[in-house]
Amino acid sequence: MNNSVEQGGTYGYCNRTSTPQYAVWWEMYPINAVQGVFHISAGDMITASVNYVAPQFVITVKDVTTGKSFTQRETCDPVSATRPR
């Protein structure tokens, strides 16, 4: 077992004018923090998946409503992934 987290999805936040914003993101913890990718709209249908295709994780997030998608392929560093947090 390792301590890595491979994930992708969506998040919402309010900008400085309190206007809601929504975006697609991915993360490969502990290698990197959350990475924003592209903006989406409230109500968009989203699919997300993480698959292991040796030796990489494939993180895919798709906005089904607009057809825009993102795929990130990352190799998990076994040394950093097994360090205690």
Contacts in CASP RR format, 6 or more apart in sequence:
PFRMAT RR
TARGET T0000
AUTHOR 0000-0000-0000
METHOD contacts of the structure
MODEL  1
MNNSVEQGGTYGYCNRTSTPQYAVWWEMYPINAVQGVFHISAGDMITASV
NYVAPQFVITVKDVTTGKSFTQRETCDPVSATRPR
2 76 0 8 1.000
2 78 0 8 1.000
2 81 0 8 1.000
2 82 0 8 1.000
3 30 0 8 1.000
3 81 0 8 1.000
3 82 0 8 1.000
3 83 0 8 1.000
3 84 0 8 1.000
3 85 0 8 1.000
4 28 0 8 1.000
4 29 0 8 1.000
4 30 0 8 1.000
4 31 0 8 1.000
4 76 0 8 1.000
4 81 0 8 1.000
5 27 0 8 1.000
5 28 0 8 1.000
5 29 0 8 1.000
5 30 0 8 1.000
6 27 0 8 1.000
6 28 0 8 1.000
6 50 0 8 1.000
6 57 0 8 1.000
6 59 0 8 1.000
6 74 0 8 1.000
6 76 0 8 1.000
7 26 0 8 1.000
7 27 0 8 1.000
7 29 0 8 1.000
7 50 0 8 1.000
7 59 0 8 1.000
8 24 0 8 1.000
8 25 0 8 1.000
8 26 0 8 1.000
8 27 0 8 1.000
8 48 0 8 1.000
8 50 0 8 1.000
8 59 0 8 1.000
8 61 0 8 1.000
9 24 0 8 1.000
9 25 0 8 1.000
9 26 0 8 1.000
9 46 0 8 1.000
9 48 0 8 1.000
9 61 0 8 1.000
10 22 0 8 1.000
10 23 0 8 1.000
10 24 0 8 1.000
10 25 0 8 1.000
10 40 0 8 1.000
10 46 0 8 1.000
10 48 0 8 1.000
10 61 0 8 1.000
11 22 0 8 1.000
11 23 0 8 1.000
11 25 0 8 1.000
11 34 0 8 1.000
12 20 0 8 1.000
12 21 0 8 1.000
12 22 0 8 1.000
12 23 0 8 1.000
13 20 0 8 1.000
13 21 0 8 1.000
13 23 0 8 1.000
14 20 0 8 1.000
14 21 0 8 1.000
15 21 0 8 1.000
20 42 0 8 1.000
21 39 0 8 1.000
22 39 0 8 1.000
22 40 0 8 1.000
22 41 0 8 1.000
22 42 0 8 1.000
22 44 0 8 1.000
23 36 0 8 1.000
23 37 0 8 1.000
23 38 0 8 1.000
23 39 0 8 1.000
23 40 0 8 1.000
24 36 0 8 1.000
24 37 0 8 1.000
24 38 0 8 1.000
24 39 0 8 1.000
24 40 0 8 1.000
24 46 0 8 1.000
24 61 0 8 1.000
24 63 0 8 1.000
24 70 0 8 1.000
25 34 0 8 1.000
25 35 0 8 1.000
25 36 0 8 1.000
25 37 0 8 1.000
25 61 0 8 1.000
26 34 0 8 1.000
26 35 0 8 1.000
26 36 0 8 1.000
26 37 0 8 1.000
26 59 0 8 1.000
26 61 0 8 1.000
26 70 0 8 1.000
26 72 0 8 1.000
27 33 0 8 1.000
27 34 0 8 1.000
27 35 0 8 1.000
28 57 0 8 1.000
28 59 0 8 1.000
28 72 0 8 1.000
28 74 0 8 1.000
28 76 0 8 1.000
30 80 0 8 1.000
30 81 0 8 1.000
30 83 0 8 1.000
30 85 0 8 1.000
31 74 0 8 1.000
31 76 0 8 1.000
31 77 0 8 1.000
31 80 0 8 1.000
31 81 0 8 1.000
35 72 0 8 1.000
37 61 0 8 1.000
37 70 0 8 1.000
38 63 0 8 1.000
38 68 0 8 1.000
38 70 0 8 1.000
40 46 0 8 1.000
40 63 0 8 1.000
40 65 0 8 1.000
40 66 0 8 1.000
40 68 0 8 1.000
41 65 0 8 1.000
41 66 0 8 1.000
43 65 0 8 1.000
44 63 0 8 1.000
44 64 0 8 1.000
44 65 0 8 1.000
44 66 0 8 1.000
45 63 0 8 1.000
45 64 0 8 1.000
45 65 0 8 1.000
46 61 0 8 1.000
46 62 0 8 1.000
46 63 0 8 1.000
46 64 0 8 1.000
47 60 0 8 1.000
47 61 0 8 1.000
47 62 0 8 1.000
47 64 0 8 1.000
48 59 0 8 1.000
48 60 0 8 1.000
48 61 0 8 1.000
48 62 0 8 1.000
49 58 0 8 1.000
49 59 0 8 1.000
49 60 0 8 1.000
50 57 0 8 1.000
50 58 0 8 1.000
50 59 0 8 1.000
50 60 0 8 1.000
51 57 0 8 1.000
51 58 0 8 1.000
51 60 0 8 1.000
52 58 0 8 1.000
53 73 0 8 1.000
55 75 0 8 1.000
56 73 0 8 1.000
56 74 0 8 1.000
56 75 0 8 1.000
57 73 0 8 1.000
57 74 0 8 1.000
57 75 0 8 1.000
57 76 0 8 1.000
58 71 0 8 1.000
58 72 0 8 1.000
58 73 0 8 1.000
59 71 0 8 1.000
59 72 0 8 1.000
59 73 0 8 1.000
59 74 0 8 1.000
60 69 0 8 1.000
60 70 0 8 1.000
60 71 0 8 1.000
60 72 0 8 1.000
61 69 0 8 1.000
61 70 0 8 1.000
62 68 0 8 1.000
62 69 0 8 1.000
62 70 0 8 1.000
63 69 0 8 1.000
END
